[in-house]
Amino acid sequence: MSHSSGKPVSDVVGFDAIADRFRDTLNCEVNKPDYRELDLGSPVSPLRTRGPAASSSSSSSGSFSGRNGHNPVPKRSDSAPNNNNNNSGELSGSSENSPTAASESQRSAGNARGLKPGHARSDSGSALPPLIYSGQTVNSPPLNVLPTGNICPSGRILKTGMAANRGSRTDVLGSGMGNYGHGSIMRGAAAAAKVETAGAPNVDPEELKRVGNEHYKKGHFADALSLYDKAIAMSPASAAYRSNRAAALTGLGRLGEAVRECEEAVRLDPNYLRAHQRLASLFLRLGQVENARKHLCFPGQQSDPSEMQKLQMVEKHISKCADVRRIRDWKSVLREVDAAIATGADSSPQLFMCRAEALLKLHQIDDAESILLHVPKSEPHTNSSSQARFFGMLSEAYSYFVRAQIEMTLGRFENAVTAAEKGSQIDPRNVEVAVLLNNVRMVARARVRGNDLFKSERFTEACSAYGEGLRLDPSNSVLYCNRAACWFKLGQWERSIEDSNQALNIQPNYMKALLRRAASNSKLERWEEAVKDYEVLRRELPNDNEVAEALFHAQVALKKSRGEEVYNLKFGGEVEEVSGLEQFRAAISLPGVSVVHFEIASNSQCKQISPFVDTLCGRYPSINFLKVDIQESPTVATAENVRIVPTFKIYKNGSRVKEIVCPSRDMLEHSVRHYSF
């Protein structure tokens, strides 16, 4: 998150915050630690379909534990004693998110700042030697370190000859090198800019950290991160700066990077409790229970009861999830996954992939695929998480294991092989991953061999090739659909319908399989079943002319099979313009259904809906579409009592069955569809 002003970090630090810091220095206070922190025949070319609507499944939080808390920071007492924790100023709180935390021992502020010679401060909190400030006369530093120029009664310092050119700008005393002179005067916001300039010779990393903490409190995590980076560049051995950087990264949702920073903090200071607590919280959110426990139950420290309870709940649900997955109870898997996420593991890629696997096995393919697009990003190869296991596999390998299965089911065989190979590279000893890789490779080869045989019109051999793939992957809807195309070419339409049904049971919205079944039913003259399938295809593929024509012929055949008379019906056509009463009556008296659009050419509403009527004429070729301009044909308008446009009337065999005045597009199409064959 960037600062609301949108300015660079160096411009963001307020003058007041920096002035306060300098005032504290001049008042001789100790710098104490900061607050706690549709090809109709071929199985090879795809049918045009609409893309599935994606649903979001992921859940993440900007706060460290999924909560968003910025607790007020208590001011430290000026009399607070110095102690020996070099991690002072660390953002702390609850183990993961609050900048106001339970207390822990502090190391000396001087060590944390890495003070250079000339920065000496009293460890006991005693004041620095007094100096001239705000017009009050106090003991001055040695004369040889006083700034040149004039000292005014107000206490401000002027260089000789510059009094006339001062203007209204205010001078403030900078931190200098401890002796307060010789270039320690900065003007206005320039002082603030200098504090945030990493690499400036006199910048204290503790000051960068302190201002970063202020940004963090306000939720400006990106600005805080930038300041912590600068402090780390100046003092790379500080565990506190690393831990604070992890806090900012967590606020930005970059949990994998935050884990690495905490692990570095622990490496720098193995006894640093705050980094262990933060690391435990991060691992818990990532669903890595064992890693979380290792850092939560840190030797010599009492674990947080609330965090321990959360860990135990997440562990219980993940354990139950493993048990029900083993017996392939996928509905229970979904339930336990959701419970684990709700109780704390809200950013675990493996739990989201487990949900996708369960949805895949329950034949909810579209939902499973959408999870691939929204699963929390995995951050592999941290020191601890790279060895974490999930259902007996290394965590990252499990994600690829599930992805390979989904890609295979969707017919993206090359992607499936790539994902399975990556999973095997990560966890080469896992049997489940190895078996999947072998199957995926063999199924992909069987599919390629079947496609080549189909192109060569060797349909019987192609059936056998697809069958070999199905023996390895009995839930592969693509192979069933491809084999159905082979059976259709061989004239074995019953078997084509059987394989199409298998594919649709696995993937209910599989348009190609629906087309195979509709075509096979037409060959078997099962017109009612064929019309049902073609109507679904027509709705899903409204611009596919081949589907529209197939539906039209199936509708005509169904009408004939029922003994109804069919005259002069032809596929396609245009909206017929009617100009006289006799022509109008002859048109609506034709067998079948006629839809008449009463309009005025200059009317804006008629202009808007007229192109849609042309579209409906193409979508429903079994219906006659007519249009009458009531200004050009007033006798027709009078005979039909039409006074408002646009008006639509539907006639069946010469009798009016429905009238709609100023309809919406959806309402008009619904009525047209209802009265089509």
N, C-alpha and C positions, 0 to 999 in steps of 0.2 A: 504494500500500500504506500503510495507516495504522499508527501505532505500536501495539504490542501492548497497551499500557495502555488504549487507547481514549480517552485524555484529550486536551483541547485542546493545541495545540503549546506554549502558554505554560506548561502544567503538566508538559510532558514533559522539559524540560531538567533534568538531574539537578543536585542541589546540589553534588555533588563536582566536576562539570565546571566549574561557575561559580566555585567556591571556588579551583580550580586556577588559573583565569584571573586572579582577583584576587591570589592569592599571587604569581604570576609578575610582576604589575605592581608589587606592593610590594617584591619582590626586585630591582626596578630592571632587569629584563631587557628587551631590545628586543623588541617585538611583531613577530617575524619572520614571513615568509610561511608559510602552512599547507602541509600535505603536498600532493604532486602528485596531482594527481587522476585415372335410366334412363327417359328418355322414349323409347318404342319407335319412334317415327316421325319426330319433328321434329329437324331439324339445329340448331334454335335453342336449345332448353332442354337443359341438361347432364344427363348420366346420373350418378346418384349413385355416386361411387367413393370408395375409401379413399385418403387422402393418402399420397403416397410418403414412405418413410423417408428422412430427411435424412442425408447422410454428410458428415462434416467433411473439408475439403480444405486448410484454411488452416493456415499455420504461422507463428508469431510467437514472439518471445522477449522476456523482460523485460530482458535485458542489451543493451548497445549493438550488439553484432555478432552476436547470437544466442547468445553465450556468457554464462554467468552467473558472473562472477568478482568477488570482493571481496578484493583482495590486501591483505596487511598494509601499514600505512603506516609507513615508517621515520621515526623522530624526527629532527628536524633538530638539528644541532649548535648549541649556544648560541653558538659562536664563528663561525658561518657569516657571511660578510661580506654586507653589504647591497649590492644592485645596483640596476639601473634598470628593472625590469619592473613596471609598474603592474597586472599581472594576477596578482599573487601570490595564493595560496590557491585557484587554479583547480583543479577536479577534472580530473585527467589520467591518463595511463597509456598503454595501447595507444590507437590512434587513436579507439577508440570506447567502451571499457567499463571500463577499470580505473582506480581512483583512485590507483594508484601507477604513474607513467609515467616515460618517459625524460625527462631534464632538459631544460629550456629556460630562456632568460634571464628574470630577474624584474625588474620595475620597482620603484621605491621603494615601500615599504609605506605610507609617509605619503600618497603620491598616491592609492593604491588606497583608503585609508580615507577620504580627503577630510577630514583632521583640521581641526578648528576651532581658533581661537586658544585657548590654554590647554591644548592637547593636545600640545604640542611634545615630540618624542622625539629623541634623538640619532641621526643617520644613521650614526654610526660604531659604534653598539652600546654606547656608554658608558652607565653607569647614571644614573638620575634622582637628584636629591639625596636622601640617605638620610633616613629618618624613624623615629619610634618604632614598633617592631613586636615582638611576642612577648616583651616584657619587656626587650629589649636596648636600651641607650642608644646612640643614634647622633645625628648632627647633625640637628636638626629644621628644618623649613621655617620661613619667617619667622613671627614671633609673630602677626602680624595675620591669618594664615590658619589658625591652630590652631582645632580645634573647641572650643566651650564645654563645660563639664562637667569631670569628674574623670578623670584618667588613672591607672588602677590599676597595681600592680606587674606584673600579667600582661600589660599592654599593651592591655587592653580599655578602651574609652572609655565612661564613664558620664555621663549628664546629672545635674546637681545635683538632689537630691530624688527620684531614681528608683531608687536602689539597693535600697530595700526592696521595690520592685514588679517587679524584673527576672524573678523566677522562674528557670526553667532554660533559657530561650532563649539562643541564642548569637548575638552580634553579629559581623558581618563587615564589613570595610572595603570600600565600593564604589569604583568607579572614579572617581566624582566628576567634577570638571572639571580634574583634573591637580594641584590644590593640596591635595587630600585633606582636605576639611573642609566645613563648612556644608552639611549635608544629604547627605553621602556615606555615611552609615551605613544599611545595609539589614539586615533580619532574615531569617535562614534562607532558605526557598524564595522569599520575596518578591524577593530579589536575582536569582534565576534568572528569575522571571517578568518582571522589568524588562528583562532582556537581550533577551527575545524580543518586546517590545512595540514594534512599529514606530511611529514618530512620537514616542516618548518623547524628551525633549530631549537626553538624555545617552547614548543608545544608539549604539554604534559599529557601522556596517554590516559591518565586518570580523568582529566578534564573531558577528553573525547568520549570516554566511557560514560561520564556523568551526564553529558548532554544527550548521548545516545539513550540513556535510561529515561530521560525526560520524553524523548520522542516515542520510546516504547510505551510509556504510560498512556500517551495520547492515542495509541494505536497506529502510529506512523512507523510501521515495521521496516519498510524499505529505507527510510532515512536513518533509523536506528542501526540497521545492518551496515550501512555505509560508514557510519562513525565507528562501529566496532571493528570493521575491516581496517580502518586507519589505525586504531589503537593496536590491533594485532600486528600490523606492519611495523610498528615502532617497538612493540614488546611481544614478540612471538612466543615466548615461554610462559605467558600468563594463562593459567587454566581458567581464571574468572572471565577473561575476555572471550575465550572460546565458548564457554558455557552461555554467556550473554548472547553471543552470535547464534548459538543453537536456539535460544529463545526467540530471537527475531525471525529466524528461518522457519520455526514452527508456526509463528504467527502468519507467515506468508504461505503456509501449507506445504513447504518443502521439507517433508519429514525425513527423507533419506539423507539429505545433506545435514539436517539437524543431528541425526544419529552419529554421523561421522565427526561432527564438531564435538559432541559430548564424549565420544570415544577418545578423541585427541586430548580433551581436558582431563580425562581419567588417566591417560598415559602420562601427561605432564605432572599430575598430582594424584597418585593412586588412592589417596585418602580423602579426596574432595567429595564430600557427601552430596552437595547440591548437584554436581554433574551425574552422580550415580542415580539420584532420585529422578532427575530429568530424563535420563536414559531409560530408566525403568518405565516411566510414563509413555515415552515414545514407543518402546518395544511393545507395550500393552496395546496401544492404538494400532500397531501393525500386526497384532495377533500372534506375536512371538512370545509365548507364555514363559518358556524356560529362560530366555534371555532377560525378560522382565523380572523374573524372580531373582535371578543372580544379582541384579543391581538393586532391587528393592530390599532384599534381605542382606544388606551389606554388613560384613562382620564388624562387630563393635558398635553398631548403631541400631536403634529401635525403629522398625519399619512402621510406616503410616498405616493405621488400621483400616481406614477407608480405602486406600489404594490396594491393600492386601485383600480386602473383601472383593473389590472389583476384579482383581486378578483371578481369584478363586472362581468367581462367576463365569468369567470368560473361559477359563480352563475347563469348567464343567460342561459348558455348551459345545466347545470344540471337541471334547472327548466324546460326548454323545453323538455329535455330528459324524465323527469317524466310525462309531459303532453302527449307526443306521446306514451310512454309506456302504459299509462292508456287506450288509444284507440287501443292498439296493432298494432301500425304502426311501425313495427320492422326495416324497412329500415331507417326511420327517426331517430329511436333510435340509430342506428349505426352512423349516420351522426353527431348527437349531442354529442355522447360519444367521437368520434374522435376529435371534436372541443374543448370539455372541456379539453381533454388531451393535445392538442396542445397549448392551451392558458395558461397552468400552472399546471394543476392537473395531472402531468406525473407519479406519483407513487401511485395513488389511487387504491387499490385492488378492491374496489366496482365498479369503472368505468370499469375496465377490466372484472369483472364478469358480468356487465351489457352488455358488448359487447358479451360475451359468451352466455348469455340468448337470445339475439337477434338472434345470429347465430343459436342457437338451434331451435328457433321458425321458422326460415327460412329454416330449414332442412339441414343446413350445419354442420352436426354432427361432422365430423372430425376436422373442424376448431374450433368448440366450445370446443371439448375435448383438443385440443392442448393448449388452453388458460389456462386450469386447471394446465398444467405443467409449464407455464411461467408467471402466474399472480404474481405481486409483493407480497412478503411475508407480511402477516398481522401481526401487533404487537399490540395485544389487551391489554386492561386493563391499559392504561395510565389514568391519572386522568380525563382528558377531553374527550379523544377520545372514551372511553368505553361507553359514553352516546350519541355519535354522531349518527344521524339517516340518513338513505338513503332510499328514497321511502317509508317513514313511518316506516321502520324497523330499529332496531339497526344495525349499519354498519356490524358488524361481523356476525350477524344472516342472513343478506342478502347474504353474500358470501356462507354460508352453504345452503341457500334456492336455489340458482342457482345450486350449485354442486349436490344437491339431484336430481334435474330435469334431469341433464345431465347423472348422473349415472343410473337413471331409464330408460332413453331412450336407453342407451347402454346395458341394460339387467343386470346391476350389482345391483340387487335388495337389497342385504344386505348392500352394500355401501350406497345406496340411503336412506335406513331407518336410518342408523347411522348418515348421514349428516343432515337429517331432524330433528332427535332427538336433535342433538347439536344446531341447529338453534332455536328449541323450548325452550331449556334450557336457551339460551342467552336472548331470547325475548318471554317469555311465554304468554304475553298478546296480541301479534300481531295475528290478525285473519287470514291473508294470510298465515303465517307460520303454524298456527294450522291446517288450512284446508289441506295444502300440506302434513303435517305429517300424518294426518288421511288417506288421499288418498294413500300415499306411502305404508303405512302399509297394507291397504286393497288390493291394487294391488299386493303386494308381496305375501300375503296369497293366492290370486286367482291363481297366477302363480305356487306356490308350489302345490296347490291342483290339478291344471290341469296337471302338470308334473307327479304326483303320479297316476292319472287316466290313463294317456297315457301309463305309464309303465305297468299298469294292463290291457292294451288293451281295456279299456272302453272309446272308442274314442268319442262317442256321448256326454257322460258326461264331458269329457275333453274339448270338444268344448264349452260347456256351462260355464265351469269354466273360460276359457280364455275370453269368452264373458263378464263375470262379471267384470273382470279386465279392459277390453276395455271400458266399460261404464264409469268407473272412470277415465281412462287415454286413451282417443281416439287417442292419437298420439304415442302409444307405439308400435314400429315396432316389438319388440320381441314377444309380444302377438299375433300380426297378423301372424307372421311367424309360431309360434307354432300351431295356429289354422289351418293354411294352411296344416301343416303336418297331423293333424287329418282328415281334409276333404279328403286328398290324401288317407289315410288308409281306409276311408269309401267309396272310389270310386267316390267321388263327385269332379271331377277334375276341373270343371268350378269354383266352389266355392273356391277351392284351389288356382286357378289362381287369383281370385279376391282378396283374402287376401294377396297373394304374391305381387300383384301390390300395395296394400295399404302400405305394409311394405317398398317396394322399393321407393315409393313416399316420405316416411319420411326419409329413409336412402338409398340413391341410390347405395351405394357400399356394400350393405348387401348380401354377397355371399350365405348364407343359403337360403334366400328368392329367389334368382336367381335360385338356384338349385331346389327348390320346383316348381317354374314356369316351368323350362325346363322339369322336369320329368312329370308334368301334361300335358304339350303340347305334349310330346311324347305319352302319353296314349291316347290323343285325335287325334293322328296322324297329328298334325300340325308341320310337320317336319322342315319347314323353320324357324318358330319361335323357335323351340327347338334347331336347329343348331346354331342360333344366340346367344342364352343364353349359350349353352355349349362352344362355341368358346370364349366368355368372361371369363367363368370359367376356361377354359384351359390356357388362358394367365395369369390369376391371380394365378392359382394353377397348375403350369407346372409339378409338380411331383406327382400329384394325379392320380393314375392309374384308379380309378373308373370313374372319370370325362373323362379321355381320352377314355376309352372304350365306355362310353355313347355317346360321340361325334362321335366316329367311326360308331356306329350302326345308329345314327341319320343321318349321312352323306350318308351312304349306302341306308337307307330308302328313303331319299330325292331324291337320284339319281334314284331309282326305280320308285318313284312316278311321276317323270318327263318322264318316258318311256325309260330311258337310260339303256343299257345292262350292267350288272355287272357280272364279272366272277372271280372266285377263290380269292375273297377278304376275308382276315381274319385279325382279330385284332392282333396287335403286330408283332413280328418278329425281325430279325436282318439284318444288312447290308450284302447283298449277294456278295460274291467274284466271279468275272468273270475272266476266264482264257483263253477264246478263242473267236474268232470272231463269230462263229455260236451261242455259248451260249449268247453272248452279244446281237446279233440281235433278238434272241428269247425272251430275257428278256425285252427289250425295246418295243417289239411289243405287250406285254400284254395289255389288256384294263386298262385304268387308267393312272396314272402319275408315271413316273420313274425318279429318280434323280441319276445320275452317277457321282462318285467322281474319277477322273483320278489323280493318285498319283505315287510317287516313295517312297517306304517304308523308305529309308534312308534320305529323304529330311526333313529338320527341320520344314519348314512351314507345310508340310503334317502331320508330327507328332503332331504339335500343334492343327490342326483343325480336325484331325481324331476322337478324343473322342467326339467332338461336333456333328459330323455327327451321331455317335451312339445315342446321346441324341435326335437329331431331329427324328431319326427313331422311338424312343419311343413316342415322342410328336405327330407325324403325322403318325399314323398307316395305314392310307388309301393310303399312298404313298410307292412305292417300292424303296428302297435305294440299290444301287449297287456301287462296287468299282473295279477299274481296275488299276493294276500296269503296267505302260507303258513299264517298262524294262522287266517284265516277259511276257507281251503280246504286243509285238511291232506291230503285225498285226492290233490289235484293235486301237492302237494309230495312225498308218498310215492311216487306213480307216477313222478315225474321225479327222485327221489332228490336233492332240494334240502334242504340243511341249513344253508347259510351264505347270508346276505343282505348286500348285494344281489348276486344272480346273474342273468346275462343268457344266454338261449339263443336261437340263431337257427335257424329252420326254413325249408326250401325244399321246397315241394310236399309237406308232411307229414313230411319227414325232417330230423332235427337235423344241422346242418352245423358249428355252432360253439357253444362254451360259454365264458363269461368270468365269473370270480368277482371281485367287488370291483374293477372296472376303473376306470381314470382316464377323464376325459371324452374326452381325445384318443384313447385306445385304443378306447373304445366307438364314437366316431364313425368312426374308421378302419375298423372291422369292418362297421359299418352301410353305409358308402359302398361298401365292397368288394362287398357282396351286393345293392346296389341295381341297378336296370336299367342 
